[in-house]
């Protein structure tokens, strides 16, 4: 049975018309004679949406009971048993009632699709898993119900239901989305213009990404190689040369001319892996590209123009930015160059040739060096000078027995031997010398430079050519072998360096120590120019102009001039290496280390700055919150008390005894609240300063808990205590313990639903007593368990009249000061349980060796 097709209506926010559009499509399909049923559609009381349901067959929902309440859910089995052609199932990201077959509605839809039934569903962008955190950051509201992006991406068709923020807000104001009593709150919170604009952009970008995937898949399926200019994509080619930053900035300006254009940087590496660009330059250019919002890519290929164009066509690029050739004019006579070749093959891709300061200056000569060691080259010369005369002397007695071709082959064998031992030039010299010896001693007429037979002349010429060719090939093979070995060594070092980063060994000293070990140096020093010293050409040997940032090994160098080798990290930072002069071949690896050193240095400094800024930020946050608390929460009871006292002092009104008593009670209640707030603030400051005075002593819980309940005043009616008299005494400060209990119980009573009492129980385990304050309120998310103990946090409060948010923070601090803990737990069945743990008195432990 073929799998059903999924069609999803995606919206930026509730109320844009997803369900309305889904029902409209269903009615059109029904009118065309298609078998359509409504599996689950939520109208949210919207009359126009409900009208569209008329005439469509509704599959009965299944009823489920959870925590005493009855809910209706999608009946998956009923939909499958009905076997329609199309089913409408609203709210793809919906979380099912506990006890359902699946946790999420999209899983029910997957089963229906597997049964061969087409499904139309709806979802808002805030429910997509990939953007869930972004939506929370924008709106400040966490979304509990999410759906994996891949589920939506697998849909056969995704249709964006779009509406401008202003139009959506007008719909809400007219009562087309929410009931009138909810409109004002919604417009001033979630449905602000800024929130809706950001959500709309998220939805558009997500759908645009989906469209890009579909376009790429279509082009690949149909073998389309040409560029479709559906979206501007600018590719800049980097060689690792000094002109790279100029090209990147120029490409970024080209991309910035079109809103939404992509910037991609690409570097082509030779397939043999034996040649490469300057890694330090590439590292800097990659950082620049990413800072400008682009992406960096690396491809492998021998034919650079074709590799560039293959990459550009693969990403559907519209423009390609190249640097003008750095080769000299003489070199350009023999080869058109990468730029000209790429332009000729580019087709529909626009190619920009950018001039720069390095044009026509030529490339830095690549290091050649000898292919073999000095000892082998000397051995080759020795064999050429001594071995050929010896071979001649050995062959003279057999001159009459051996023909000239046989003698030439023996000399050719000697030349190959010289090439294998000493390389190209000793072998070429041996080939020329061997031809002269063959001519003088073995070619008729002998002992003259004349050659009687033209065939012999041709044989000697071929001998020289073959000898030179073999010498060149052997030398090239030796050179490639050496380069391969060098590349392998470089790769191993770079791999070690990458591992150093991945393992998190980012300390400068560790990095410098690895550099010292790699090149067997005596010391490696990171030097930085003193900020109060102006840069001048002659300060490389002036120690006063430099300071040591980090060092590894022996005595550090004090300035770049005192180092055997120095590598510039940037304009003001230099690596100084002491111990031996390093070969130019090591420069690439040194520059890679230098680039990594720059990153580590920057990260360490940013980390130090962050550490320095963190206390200031915390202090500023605390000060801001304290000012807000003083300006509002402390002012409120003070204003109430002041108004009550002024009213009592007034002689213009004759207060009745009842009014007089009520005003006195108001003033008393306000002053008590003010005293409690001030006491909390002072205790919190003492806790943070570590100067809170404690009077620890054995305490009986059956005495403290009733007092704490009485201190709650009218709230004590919501408290149900169950404290056994058999509990052992604990070590605590009675007054502070009472304050902890009052704070926690008041907090629990404040959030408990009506007619649900807060239960306080206690038990002992090992050497501790656990006091549990259990409520049946809404609870708090697991990720917010630590946040509720932060000062000035009132999680979920909206009235701003609940105090300064110090109760739980102060309670945890007091508990820890007494050697205990205060931790939150989820109440089974819903709600929050605060667990206060305190140590048992030592004398109780002595009298009760086995505590249950």
C-alpha positions in Angstrom: 0.0 0.0 0.0 1.5 3.4 -1.0 2.1 5.8 1.9 -0.2 8.7 2.2 0.9 12.3 1.4 1.2 15.0 4.1 0.3 18.6 3.4 1.2 21.2 6.1 0.0 24.7 6.4 2.7 26.7 8.2 2.0 29.9 10.0 4.1 32.5 11.8 1.7 32.9 14.7 -1.8 31.8 15.9 -4.6 33.5 14.1 -3.1 33.9 10.7 -5.6 31.5 9.2 -4.0 28.1 9.0 -7.1 26.1 10.0 -9.3 28.3 7.9 -7.1 27.6 4.8 -7.0 23.9 5.6 -10.8 23.7 5.8 -11.2 25.7 2.6 -9.0 23.2 0.8 -10.9 20.3 2.3 -14.3 21.8 1.1 -12.9 22.3 -2.4 -11.7 18.6 -2.4 -15.1 17.5 -1.0 -16.9 19.4 -3.8 -14.8 17.6 -6.3 -16.0 14.3 -5.0 -13.1 13.3 -2.8 -13.7 11.4 0.4 -12.7 13.8 3.1 -13.1 13.4 6.9 -12.3 15.6 9.8 -10.1 13.7 12.3 -9.4 16.6 14.7 -10.0 20.3 14.1 -9.9 22.9 16.8 -12.0 26.1 16.0 -11.0 28.0 19.2 -14.5 29.5 19.2 -14.0 31.3 15.8 -17.4 31.4 14.1 -16.1 31.7 10.5 -13.9 28.7 11.0 -16.7 26.7 12.5 -18.9 27.5 9.5 -16.4 25.7 7.2 -16.9 22.5 9.2 -20.6 22.3 8.1 -21.1 19.5 5.6 -17.8 17.7 6.4 -17.9 14.3 8.1 -16.5 14.3 11.6 -14.8 11.3 13.0 -15.8 11.0 16.7 -13.0 11.9 19.1 -12.0 9.6 21.9 -12.5 10.7 25.5 -9.7 10.4 28.1 -9.7 11.1 31.8 -6.6 12.6 33.4 -6.4 13.9 37.0 -10.2 13.9 37.3 -10.7 16.0 34.1 -12.1 14.7 30.8 -10.3 15.5 27.5 -11.0 14.7 23.9 -8.2 13.5 21.6 -7.8 12.3 18.0 -9.0 8.7 17.6 -6.3 7.3 15.3 -7.8 3.8 15.1 -11.2 5.3 14.1 -9.7 7.4 11.3 -7.8 4.3 9.9 -10.9 2.1 10.2 -12.9 4.7 8.2 -10.3 4.6 5.4 -10.9 8.0 3.8 -8.9 9.5 1.0 -8.0 12.5 3.0 -8.1 13.4 6.8 -7.9 16.8 8.4 -5.9 16.8 11.6 -5.1 20.1 13.2 -2.2 21.1 15.4 0.7 18.9 14.3 2.8 19.7 17.4 0.1 18.9 19.9 1.0 16.9 23.0 -1.4 14.1 23.7 -3.0 13.4 27.1 -0.9 11.0 29.2 -2.1 7.5 28.6 -2.4 7.9 24.8 -0.8 5.5 22.4 1.7 8.2 21.3 3.1 11.2 23.1 2.8 13.6 20.2 0.1 14.0 17.5 2.6 13.9 14.7 3.2 10.3 15.7 -0.5 9.5 15.2 -0.3 11.2 11.8 2.7 9.1 10.8 0.6 5.9 11.5 -2.3 7.3 9.5 0.0 8.1 6.6 1.4 4.6 6.8 -2.1 3.4 6.3 -2.2 5.1 2.9 -4.4 8.1 3.9 -3.5 11.6 2.9 -3.4 14.1 5.8 -3.6 17.9 5.9 -2.3 19.5 9.1 -1.2 22.8 10.6 1.7 24.1 12.6 3.2 27.4 13.7 6.8 28.2 13.2 7.4 28.6 17.0 6.7 24.8 17.3 9.5 23.8 15.0 12.3 22.2 17.1 15.2 24.1 15.3 13.8 27.6 16.1 12.2 26.9 19.4 15.0 28.6 21.4 15.0 31.5 19.1 11.3 32.0 19.5 11.7 31.9 23.3 14.4 34.5 23.1 12.2 36.8 21.0 8.9 36.4 22.8 10.1 35.4 26.3 7.7 32.5 26.3 8.9 28.9 26.2 7.1 26.6 23.8 6.4 23.2 25.4 5.0 21.6 22.3 7.5 21.0 19.5 7.8 18.9 16.4 11.0 17.8 14.8 11.8 19.8 11.6 12.4 16.6 9.7 8.7 15.6 10.2 7.6 18.8 8.5 10.3 18.7 5.8 9.1 15.2 4.8 5.7 16.7 3.9 4.9 16.5 0.2 3.7 20.1 0.2 4.3 22.9 2.7 2.2 26.1 2.2 3.0 29.3 4.1 -0.1 31.1 5.5 1.2 34.6 5.7 -0.3 37.8 7.2 1.3 41.1 8.1 1.6 41.9 11.8 -0.7 44.9 11.4 -3.4 42.8 9.7 -3.2 40.1 12.4 -3.5 42.6 15.2 -6.6 44.1 13.5 -8.1 40.6 13.3 -7.5 40.2 17.0 -8.9 43.7 17.8 -12.1 42.7 15.9 -12.4 39.6 18.1 -11.8 37.2 15.2 -9.0 35.3 17.1 -9.5 35.5 20.8 -12.5 36.3 23.1 -12.7 40.0 24.0 -11.4 39.6 27.5 -8.1 38.1 26.2 -7.5 40.5 23.4 -5.8 43.3 25.4 -3.4 41.0 27.2 -2.5 39.2 23.9 -1.8 42.4 22.0 0.4 43.8 24.7 2.4 40.6 25.2 2.9 37.9 22.6 1.3 39.7 19.7 3.4 42.8 19.7 4.4 44.1 16.3 8.1 43.4 16.9 7.4 39.8 18.0 5.1 39.1 15.0 7.6 40.6 12.5 10.4 38.5 13.9 8.2 35.3 13.8 7.1 36.1 10.3 10.7 36.5 9.1 11.6 33.1 10.8 8.7 31.4 8.9 9.7 33.0 5.6 13.4 32.0 6.1 12.5 28.4 7.0 10.3 28.0 4.0 12.9 29.6 1.8 15.4 27.0 3.0 12.9 24.3 2.1 12.5 25.9 -1.3 16.3 25.9 -1.8 16.4 22.1 -1.0 13.6 21.4 -3.5 15.3 23.5 -6.2 18.7 21.7 -5.6 17.0 18.3 -5.7 15.1 19.2 -8.9 18.3 20.4 -10.6 20.2 17.3 -9.5 17.4 15.0 -10.6 17.2 16.6 -14.0 20.9 17.0 -14.5 20.7 20.8 -14.8 24.2 22.3 -14.7 23.4 25.9 -15.6 22.9 28.6 -13.0 19.4 29.6 -12.1 19.5 33.1 -10.7 16.7 32.5 -8.2 18.9 33.9 -5.4 22.2 35.8 -5.5 25.1 33.7 -4.3 28.6 35.2 -4.5 31.6 32.9 -4.5 35.1 34.3 -3.8 38.1 32.2 -4.7 41.0 32.3 -2.2 44.5 31.2 -3.0 46.0 31.8 0.5 47.9 34.8 -0.9 48.2 38.2 0.7 45.4 39.6 -1.6 42.8 37.3 0.0 41.4 39.9 2.4 40.9 42.5 -0.4 38.9 39.9 -2.4 36.8 38.9 0.6 35.8 42.5 1.4 35.1 43.2 -2.3 32.9 40.1 -2.6 31.1 41.0 0.6 30.3 44.5 -0.8 29.0 42.8 -4.0 26.8 40.5 -1.9 25.5 43.3 0.2 24.0 45.0 -2.8 21.2 42.4 -2.8 19.3 41.7 0.4 19.5 38.1 1.4 22.5 37.3 -0.9 24.9 34.5 0.3 28.7 34.9 0.5 30.8 31.8 0.1 34.6 31.6 0.1 36.3 28.6 -1.5 39.9 27.4 -1.6 41.1 24.8 -4.0 43.7 22.4 -2.7 45.8 20.3 -5.1 44.8 16.7 -5.2 48.4 15.5 -4.6 48.4 17.3 -1.3 52.1 18.3 -1.8 51.6 22.0 -2.4 49.4 24.3 -0.5 48.7 27.9 0.5 49.9 29.8 3.5 47.8 28.4 6.4 48.1 31.6 8.4 46.7 33.7 5.6 43.9 31.2 5.0 43.1 31.2 8.8 42.8 35.0 8.8 40.8 35.1 5.6 38.4 32.4 6.9 37.9 34.4 10.1 37.1 37.5 8.0 34.6 35.6 5.8 32.8 34.2 8.8 32.7 37.6 10.5 31.1 39.1 7.4 28.3 36.4 7.6 29.8 34.1 4.9 30.8 30.5 4.9 34.2 29.0 4.1 34.7 25.9 2.0 37.6 23.8 0.7 37.6 21.5 -2.3 40.3 19.3 -3.9 41.2 19.4 -7.6 44.1 19.5 -10.0 42.4 21.7 -12.5 41.7 24.8 -10.5 39.4 26.6 -13.0 37.2 23.6 -13.4 37.2 22.9 -9.7 36.1 26.5 -9.0 33.3 26.3 -11.6 32.1 22.9 -10.4 31.8 24.3 -6.9 30.1 27.5 -8.1 27.6 25.5 -10.2 27.0 23.1 -7.3 25.9 25.8 -5.0 24.0 27.6 -7.8 26.2 30.7 -7.6 25.5 33.7 -9.7 28.8 35.5 -9.3 32.4 34.5 -9.0 35.1 36.8 -7.6 38.7 36.2 -8.6 41.9 38.1 -8.0 43.9 39.4 -10.9 47.0 37.2 -11.7 50.1 37.7 -9.5 52.3 36.2 -12.2 54.6 38.3 -14.2 54.1 39.2 -17.9 56.7 36.7 -19.1 54.9 33.8 -17.3 51.5 34.9 -18.8 52.9 34.5 -22.3 53.0 30.7 -21.8 49.8 30.2 -19.8 46.5 32.1 -19.8 46.2 31.8 -16.0 43.3 30.7 -13.7 41.4 33.9 -14.1 41.3 33.9 -17.9 40.6 30.2 -18.1 37.8 30.4 -15.5 36.2 33.4 -17.4 36.3 31.4 -20.6 34.5 28.4 -19.1 32.1 30.3 -16.7 29.1 30.3 -18.9 26.2 32.0 -17.2 28.2 32.8 -14.0 29.4 36.4 -13.9 33.1 36.6 -13.2 34.7 39.6 -11.4 38.4 40.1 -11.8 39.6 42.2 -8.9 42.8 44.1 -9.0 45.0 44.3 -5.9 48.4 45.4 -4.8 50.0 42.1 -5.6 49.2 42.2 -9.3 52.1 41.2 -11.5 54.5 41.1 -8.6 55.0 37.4 -9.2 54.5 34.5 -6.8 57.0 33.8 -4.2 59.4 31.2 -5.6 58.6 27.8 -4.3 61.3 26.2 -2.3 63.0 23.6 -4.4 66.1 22.4 -2.6 67.9 19.3 -3.5 65.9 16.1 -3.9 68.6 14.1 -2.1 70.8 14.5 0.9 74.3 16.0 0.5 75.9 12.7 1.3 74.0 10.9 -1.5 74.8 13.7 -4.0 78.6 13.4 -3.2 78.3 9.6 -3.5 76.7 10.1 -6.9 79.5 12.4 -8.1 82.1 10.0 -6.8 80.5 7.1 -8.7 80.3 9.2 -11.9 83.9 10.3 -11.7 85.5 7.0 -10.6 82.9 4.4 -11.6 82.7 5.1 -15.3 86.5 5.0 -15.9 86.6 1.7 -13.9 83.8 0.3 -16.1 85.7 1.4 -19.2 88.9 -0.4 -17.9 86.8 -3.5 -17.2 85.3 -3.6 -20.7 88.5 -3.0 -22.7 89.7 -6.6 -22.6 86.3 -7.6 -24.1 86.2 -5.0 -26.7 86.3 -7.5 -29.5 83.7 -9.8 -27.9 81.0 -7.3 -27.1 79.1 -5.3 -29.6 78.6 -1.5 -29.3 74.9 -1.8 -28.3 75.9 -4.2 -25.4 78.5 -1.7 -24.2 76.0 1.1 -24.4 73.5 -0.9 -22.3 76.2 -1.5 -19.7 77.1 2.2 -19.6 73.3 3.1 -19.4 73.0 0.7 -16.4 75.8 2.7 -14.7 74.1 6.0 -15.5 70.9 4.7 -13.9 72.9 3.6 -10.8 74.4 7.1 -10.6 70.9 8.6 -10.9 69.5 6.4 -8.1 72.4 7.2 -5.8 73.2 10.9 -6.6 70.3 12.4 -8.4 69.9 14.2 -11.7 73.1 16.2 -12.2 75.6 13.5 -11.4 73.6 11.2 -13.7 73.5 13.8 -16.6 77.2 14.3 -16.2 77.7 10.5 -16.2 75.6 10.2 -19.4 77.7 12.8 -21.2 81.0 11.4 -19.9 79.9 7.9 -20.7 79.1 8.9 -24.3 82.6 10.4 -24.7 84.2 7.3 -23.3 82.2 5.0 -25.6 83.2 7.2 -28.5 86.9 7.2 -27.7 87.4 3.6 -26.6 84.6 1.5 -28.3 83.3 3.3 -31.4 85.3 2.7 -34.6 87.6 4.3 -35.4 88.8 4.0 -31.7 91.0 6.5 -30.0 89.5 9.3 -32.2 86.5 11.5 -31.8 85.4 10.6 -35.3 82.5 8.1 -35.8 82.5 6.2 -39.0 79.0 4.7 -38.9 76.0 7.0 -38.7 74.1 4.3 -36.8 76.7 4.4 -34.0 76.3 8.2 -33.8 72.6 7.8 -33.5 73.1 5.1 -30.7 75.3 7.4 -28.7 72.9 10.3 -29.0 70.0 8.1 -27.9 72.2 6.9 -25.0 72.7 10.5 -23.8 69.0 11.4 -24.2 67.9 8.2 -22.4 70.4 8.8 -19.6 69.3 12.4 -19.1 65.6 11.3 -19.2 66.1 8.5 -16.7 68.1 10.9 -14.5 65.3 13.5 -14.6 62.6 10.9 -13.8 64.6 9.4 -10.9 65.3 12.9 -9.6 61.6 13.8 -9.8 60.6 10.6 -8.1 63.1 11.3 -5.3 61.8 14.9 -5.0 58.2 13.8 -4.9 59.1 11.2 -2.3 60.7 13.8 -0.2 57.8 16.2 -0.6 55.4 13.4 0.3 57.3 12.6 3.4 57.4 16.3 4.3 53.7 16.6 3.7 53.0 13.6 5.8 55.1 15.1 8.6 53.3 18.4 8.3 49.9 16.7 8.3 50.8 14.8 11.5 51.9 18.0 13.1 48.7 19.8 12.0 46.7 16.8 13.2 48.3 17.1 16.6 47.6 20.8 16.6 44.0 20.2 15.7 43.8 17.5 18.5 45.2 20.1 20.9 42.3 22.4 20.1 39.6 19.6 20.1 40.8 18.3 23.5 40.4 21.8 24.9 44.2 22.2 25.7 43.9 25.9 24.9 46.4 27.2 27.4 49.2 29.2 25.8 51.9 27.4 27.7 50.6 24.0 26.5 50.6 25.2 22.9 54.1 26.8 23.1 55.4 23.6 24.7 54.0 21.5 21.8 55.7 23.9 19.4 59.0 23.5 21.3 58.8 19.7 21.3 57.9 19.6 17.6 61.0 21.4 16.4 63.4 20.4 19.2 63.9 24.0 20.4 65.3 25.3 23.7 62.6 27.9 24.2 59.5 29.4 22.6 58.3 32.8 23.6 55.2 34.8 22.8 56.1 38.5 22.7 53.8 41.5 22.5 54.7 45.0 21.8 54.3 47.3 24.8 51.2 49.4 24.2 52.9 52.6 25.3 55.8 52.1 22.7 55.4 53.3 19.2 56.3 50.9 16.5 59.5 51.7 14.6 61.6 49.7 12.1 64.5 49.5 14.6 62.7 48.2 17.7 63.1 44.4 16.8 66.2 44.3 19.0 65.0 46.6 21.7 63.8 44.6 24.7 62.1 47.7 26.2 59.6 47.7 23.3 58.4 44.2 24.0 56.9 42.2 26.9 56.7 38.4 27.4 53.1 37.1 27.3 54.0 33.4 27.7 57.0 31.1 27.3 58.0 27.5 27.4 61.4 25.9 27.8 64.6 27.6 28.9 65.6 31.2 29.0 63.1 33.2 27.0 64.1 35.7 24.3 63.2 39.3 25.3 62.6 40.7 21.8 62.3 39.4 18.2 65.9 40.3 17.4 67.2 38.0 20.1 65.4 35.0 18.6 66.9 32.5 16.1 63.6 32.6 14.2 60.7 34.9 14.6 57.1 34.5 13.2 54.7 37.5 13.2 51.3 36.6 14.7 49.9 40.0 13.9 51.2 43.6 14.0 51.9 43.6 17.7 52.5 39.9 18.6 55.5 37.8 17.5 56.6 34.2 18.2 60.3 34.0 19.1 62.0 30.7 18.8 65.5 29.9 20.2 67.7 26.8 19.9 68.4 26.5 16.2 67.7 28.1 12.8 64.7 26.6 11.2 64.5 25.7 7.5 62.2 27.7 5.3 60.3 24.5 4.7 59.1 24.7 8.3 57.5 28.1 7.8 54.1 26.8 6.9 53.8 24.8 10.1 55.2 27.7 12.2 52.5 30.0 10.7 49.8 27.5 11.5 51.0 27.4 15.1 51.1 31.2 15.0 47.6 31.4 13.8 46.4 29.1 16.5 48.4 31.1 19.1 46.6 34.2 18.0 43.2 32.5 18.5 44.2 31.1 21.9 45.6 34.4 23.1 42.4 36.1 22.1 40.2 33.5 23.8 42.2 33.7 27.0 41.9 37.5 27.1 38.2 37.4 26.3 37.8 34.8 29.1 39.7 37.0 31.6 37.7 40.0 30.6 34.5 38.0 31.0 35.6 36.9 34.4 36.4 40.5 35.4 33.1 41.6 34.0 31.0 38.9 35.5 31.1 40.2 39.1 30.4 43.7 37.8 27.5 42.4 35.8 26.1 40.5 38.8 26.6 43.5 41.0 24.9 45.7 38.5 22.1 43.2 38.1 21.7 43.0 41.9 21.8 46.8 42.2 19.2 47.3 39.4 16.9 44.7 40.9 17.3 46.2 44.4 16.5 49.7 43.1 13.4 48.2 41.4 12.4 46.5 44.6 13.0 49.6 46.7 11.2 51.8 44.2 8.1 49.6 44.1 7.8 46.7 46.6 9.2 48.7 49.6 7.3 51.8 48.6 3.9 50.1 48.4 3.6 49.1 52.1 5.3 52.4 53.1 2.7 54.3 51.1 -0.1 52.3 52.6 1.1 52.8 56.2 1.6 56.5 55.5 -1.9 57.0 54.1 -3.4 55.2 57.0 -1.5 57.3 59.6 -2.3 60.6 57.8 -6.0 59.6 57.7 -6.0 58.9 61.4 -4.3 62.3 62.1 -6.8 64.2 60.0 -9.3 66.3 61.9 -11.6 66.9 59.0 -13.2 63.5 59.2 -14.9 61.9 62.2 -13.8 58.3 62.0 -16.0 55.6 63.4 -14.4 53.0 65.7 -14.6 50.4 63.0 -12.9 52.7 60.5 -10.3 53.6 63.1 -9.6 50.0 63.8 -9.4 49.2 60.0 -6.9 52.0 59.4 -4.8 50.9 62.3 -4.9 47.3 61.0 -3.8 48.6 57.6 -0.9 50.5 59.0 0.1 47.6 61.2 -0.1 45.1 58.3 1.9 47.4 56.0 4.6 48.0 58.6 4.9 44.3 59.3 5.3 43.7 55.6 7.8 46.5 55.3 9.7 45.1 58.3 9.8 41.6 56.7 11.0 43.0 53.4 13.8 45.0 55.0 14.8 42.1 57.2 15.0 39.9 54.1 17.2 42.4 52.3 19.5 42.8 55.3 19.8 39.0 55.8 20.5 38.5 52.1 23.3 41.1 52.2 24.7 39.5 55.3 24.6 36.1 53.6 26.4 37.4 50.6 29.0 39.1 52.8 29.4 35.9 55.0 28.6 37.7 58.3 25.3 36.3 59.2 25.1 35.4 62.9 23.9 31.9 63.8 22.8 30.4 67.1 22.8 26.7 66.3 21.2 24.5 69.0 19.0 21.3 69.2 15.5 22.1 68.0 12.3 20.1 68.1 10.3 20.4 64.9 7.0 19.8 66.6 7.6 23.2 68.4 8.9 25.2 65.4 6.4 24.2 62.7 3.2 25.3 64.6 4.8 28.7 65.3 5.7 29.1 61.6 2.2 28.2 60.6 0.8 30.8 63.0 3.1 33.4 61.5 1.4 33.0 58.2 -1.7 34.9 59.4 -4.7 34.4 57.1 -2.7 32.0 55.0 -2.5 29.4 57.7 -5.9 28.1 56.7 -4.3 26.7 53.6 -1.6 24.7 55.5 -2.1 21.2 56.7 0.7 20.0 59.1 1.7 16.4 59.8 4.7 16.4 62.1 5.4 13.4 64.3 6.4 13.9 67.9 8.8 11.0 67.5 11.1 12.9 65.2 14.6 13.5 66.6 15.9 17.0 67.4 17.8 18.8 64.7 20.7 21.3 64.8 19.4 24.7 63.6 18.8 28.3 64.5 15.2 28.3 65.7 14.5 31.8 64.4 16.1 31.3 61.0 14.4 27.9 60.7 11.0 29.5 61.4 11.7 32.1 58.7 12.6 29.4 56.2 9.4 27.6 56.8 7.3 30.8 56.7 8.9 31.8 53.4 8.5 28.4 51.7 4.9 27.8 53.0 3.8 31.2 52.0 5.2 30.7 48.5 3.5 27.3 48.2 0.1 28.7 49.5 0.3 31.6 47.0 0.5 29.3 44.0 -1.8 26.5 45.2 -5.2 26.3 43.5 -8.4 27.0 45.4 -9.4 24.4 48.0 -6.0 22.7 47.7 -4.1 22.7 50.9 -0.3 22.8 51.3 0.9 19.7 53.2 4.0 19.9 55.4 5.5 16.6 56.5 8.8 15.4 58.0 10.8 12.2 58.2 14.4 11.2 59.0 16.9 9.2 57.0 20.4 8.5 58.3 21.7 11.6 60.0 19.3 14.1 58.5 15.6 15.1 58.8 13.7 16.0 55.6 10.9 18.5 55.9 8.7 18.5 52.8 6.3 21.3 51.8 4.0 19.9 49.2 1.7 22.0 47.0 -0.6 21.1 44.1 0.0 24.3 42.1 1.2 24.6 38.5 4.8 23.6 39.4 7.9 24.9 37.6 9.8 23.4 34.7 12.8 21.3 35.5 15.2 23.7 33.8 13.9 26.5 36.1 14.6 24.7 39.4 17.8 26.6 40.0 16.5 29.9 38.7 13.8 30.2 41.3 16.5 30.5 43.9 18.1 33.5 42.3 17.5 36.8 44.1 14.8 39.0 42.8 13.2 36.2 40.7 9.5 35.8 40.8 8.9 33.0 38.3 5.5 33.3 36.8 4.4 36.4 38.7 2.6 39.1 36.7 1.1 41.4 39.4 4.5 42.7 40.8 2.9 42.8 44.2 4.3 39.6 45.5 7.4 40.9 47.2 11.0 41.5 46.0 11.5 37.8 45.1 14.0 37.1 47.9 12.0 34.5 49.8 13.4 31.3 48.2 16.9 32.8 47.7 17.1 33.8 51.3 15.6 30.4 52.5 18.2 28.4 50.6 21.0 30.6 51.9 19.8 30.3 55.5 19.5 26.5 55.1 23.0 26.1 53.7 24.3 28.4 56.4 22.9 25.9 59.0 24.5 23.0 57.2 21.4 21.9 55.3 19.9 22.1 51.8 16.7 23.3 50.2 15.9 21.5 46.9 12.8 21.4 44.7 11.1 18.3 43.5 8.1 17.6 41.3 5.0 16.6 43.2 3.6 13.3 41.9 0.4 14.3 40.1 1.4 17.9 39.6 2.8 20.6 41.7 6.0 21.4 43.5 7.6 19.9 46.6 10.3 21.8 48.5 12.6 19.5 50.5 14.4 21.1 53.5 17.2 18.8 54.8 18.9 19.5 58.2 21.3 17.5 60.3 20.2 15.6 63.4 21.5 16.6 66.8 24.6 14.6 67.8 23.0 13.5 71.1 20.0 12.1 69.2 22.4 10.1 67.1 24.0 8.7 70.2 20.7 7.6 71.7 19.3 6.2 68.4 22.1 4.1 66.8 19.7 2.6 64.2 17.5 5.3 62.7 14.9 4.1 60.2 
